[in-house]
Amino acid sequence: MAARRALKAVLVDLNGTLHIEDAAVPGAQEALKRLRGSSVVVRFVTNTTKESKQDLLERLKKLEFDISEDEIFTSLTAARSLVEQKQVRPMLLVDDRALPDFKGIHTNDPNAVVIGLAPEHFHYQILNQAFRLLLDGAPLIAIHKARYYKRKDGLALGPGPFVTALEYATDTKATVVGKPEKTFFLEALRGTGCEPEEAVMIGDDCRDDVGGAQNVGMLGILVKTGKYRAADEEKINPSPYLTCESFPHAVDHILQHLL
Amino acid sequence: MATWSERLAGVRGVLLDISGVLYDSGAGGGVPIPGSVEAVARLKQSQLKVRFCTNESQRSRGKLVGLLQRLGFDISEGEVTAPAPAACQILKERGLRPHLLIHDEIRSEFDKIDTSNPNCVVIADACDAFSYKNMNKAFQVLMELENPVLISLGKGRYYKETSGLMLDVGAYMKALEYACGVEAEVVGKPSPEFFQSALQVMGVEAHQAIMIGDDIVGDVGGAQRCGMRALQVRTGKFRPSDEHHPEVKADGYVDNLAEAVDLLLQHLDK
């Protein structure tokens, strides 16, 4: 493992960490201000594939978070670049609200499948269409593979289980572009001029946020908000650098111990 | 490769897969695979013991048999080994009360099972009932349990309908396994207990039995692991790449059930 260096960048997850759907985590806005008062670069990295960057930004503004569009790095952006790079025409199994992020991409006569969190598309006949495309050799691009996420009415299935279903049925592997993929974290850091050893990730998903970040050499802080469930920190090895109550506590730790 | 007479020597019992071997399901019930109605009749007239071994979990045995009879097959419910009755037995033995993620057409198989306050999930080929909402409900039941038990009726990847290939229960089983971090207990092919129970009813030893199916892994691989021989038919879900499967090699590949029966009857021990 590379030696740790002075902290220069903080990556922060959005849903479950800064806010839970339409409610801010108590104290998160002030904590973000405190963090910005220090010398670190802050980036917001999210697997929230339901919404375009513009939607995310509007919600964050409504919750009075001081964030600009170019600080947000989403798995949709990452998926779009891969589609362009492969020059394919995707069947887009993504939430309708995410479609603006794919504006200009040809989707007629599809020869690829892009799958995100799209409960309204995850019914049998649609998945079967995707399955048949994959059997014909179309590549499967998964925006992320999260197992589940937290809704106001409880835990709900993420896209991961449906990606796994298609992988198993067709004996293929999806190319995953979101967290916890290494390239996702490296792409998010690109432009900050920081190395993974100079960065910390804060999130509520032990495997995807903390495990993924730690796999590229960052520190990972797990917060007990959002989808966190008791003993989640035992799901990864090595365990999280730190587990704390919520985002404000994580910021306090960074300001007191990592700068 | 050995000659057919060597490969088929000593066979006394035949296990037949149903979907993709006898018929292809689809709109209006389905259509028989050409030659299969006669092939079943010829087998049953021979000295070979015959049993049907299916992972059908979209409709009850009664409904399946009724459909096959309408298509012209000589088949009765008592001749069919299917996963739903096997699952019911397991549920009773272990005091499990299932949340059922199943198609309405198979619900009657679970009529006598207590489904109140569920402490496990049973998943079958639910087809259109595999909605996000229904999957999510099953997921939530499993996540509430201290010891989540997921029972899957088969774990097939896909099957053939007249309109094309269709996702099977295995894909959805994997989805729930992944979501909950559990491993499903599979009732049906390729589980050895399931093949054994079919052999037991027939009164035939594994080495005297041959399985005929369209699924290279579930039918052929599963049967071979139990010590049976197995043929793959080039009907149903068969794909040419199956003949070069990295792990499973059938004892023979035949165009359809009719050819399999021709060979069996031709090389029957006199």
HADDOCK unambig.tbl for C-alpha pairs under 7 A between the chains (distance, minus, plus):
assign (segid A and resid 119 and name CA) (segid B and resid 132 and name CA) 5.80 0.50 0.50
assign (segid A and resid 122 and name CA) (segid B and resid 131 and name CA) 6.59 0.50 0.50
assign (segid A and resid 122 and name CA) (segid B and resid 132 and name CA) 5.57 0.50 0.50
assign (segid A and resid 123 and name CA) (segid B and resid 130 and name CA) 6.33 0.50 0.50
assign (segid A and resid 123 and name CA) (segid B and resid 131 and name CA) 4.53 0.50 0.50
assign (segid A and resid 123 and name CA) (segid B and resid 132 and name CA) 5.93 0.50 0.50
assign (segid A and resid 124 and name CA) (segid B and resid 127 and name CA) 6.35 0.50 0.50
assign (segid A and resid 124 and name CA) (segid B and resid 128 and name CA) 5.29 0.50 0.50
assign (segid A and resid 124 and name CA) (segid B and resid 130 and name CA) 5.64 0.50 0.50
assign (segid A and resid 124 and name CA) (segid B and resid 131 and name CA) 6.20 0.50 0.50
assign (segid A and resid 128 and name CA) (segid B and resid 166 and name CA) 6.23 0.50 0.50
assign (segid A and resid 128 and name CA) (segid B and resid 167 and name CA) 6.04 0.50 0.50
assign (segid A and resid 147 and name CA) (segid B and resid 178 and name CA) 6.80 0.50 0.50
assign (segid A and resid 147 and name CA) (segid B and resid 179 and name CA) 4.62 0.50 0.50
assign (segid A and resid 148 and name CA) (segid B and resid 179 and name CA) 6.58 0.50 0.50
assign (segid A and resid 156 and name CA) (segid B and resid 136 and name CA) 6.11 0.50 0.50
assign (segid A and resid 157 and name CA) (segid B and resid 136 and name CA) 5.93 0.50 0.50
assign (segid A and resid 157 and name CA) (segid B and resid 179 and name CA) 7.00 0.50 0.50
assign (segid A and resid 161 and name CA) (segid B and resid 175 and name CA) 3.96 0.50 0.50
assign (segid A and resid 161 and name CA) (segid B and resid 176 and name CA) 6.43 0.50 0.50
assign (segid A and resid 161 and name CA) (segid B and resid 178 and name CA) 5.73 0.50 0.50
assign (segid A and resid 161 and name CA) (segid B and resid 179 and name CA) 5.54 0.50 0.50
assign (segid A and resid 162 and name CA) (segid B and resid 175 and name CA) 5.75 0.50 0.50
assign (segid A and resid 164 and name CA) (segid B and resid 174 and name CA) 6.48 0.50 0.50
assign (segid A and resid 164 and name CA) (segid B and resid 175 and name CA) 5.67 0.50 0.50
assign (segid A and resid 165 and name CA) (segid B and resid 171 and name CA) 4.14 0.50 0.50
assign (segid A and resid 165 and name CA) (segid B and resid 172 and name CA) 5.68 0.50 0.50
assign (segid A and resid 165 and name CA) (segid B and resid 174 and name CA) 5.69 0.50 0.50
assign (segid A and resid 165 and name CA) (segid B and resid 175 and name CA) 5.11 0.50 0.50
assign (segid A and resid 166 and name CA) (segid B and resid 171 and name CA) 6.55 0.50 0.50
assign (segid A and resid 168 and name CA) (segid B and resid 157 and name CA) 6.77 0.50 0.50
assign (segid A and resid 168 and name CA) (segid B and resid 171 and name CA) 5.88 0.50 0.50
assign (segid A and resid 169 and name CA) (segid B and resid 157 and name CA) 4.42 0.50 0.50
assign (segid A and resid 169 and name CA) (segid B and resid 158 and name CA) 6.39 0.50 0.50
assign (segid A and resid 169 and name CA) (segid B and resid 167 and name CA) 6.83 0.50 0.50
assign (segid A and resid 169 and name CA) (segid B and resid 171 and name CA) 5.50 0.50 0.50
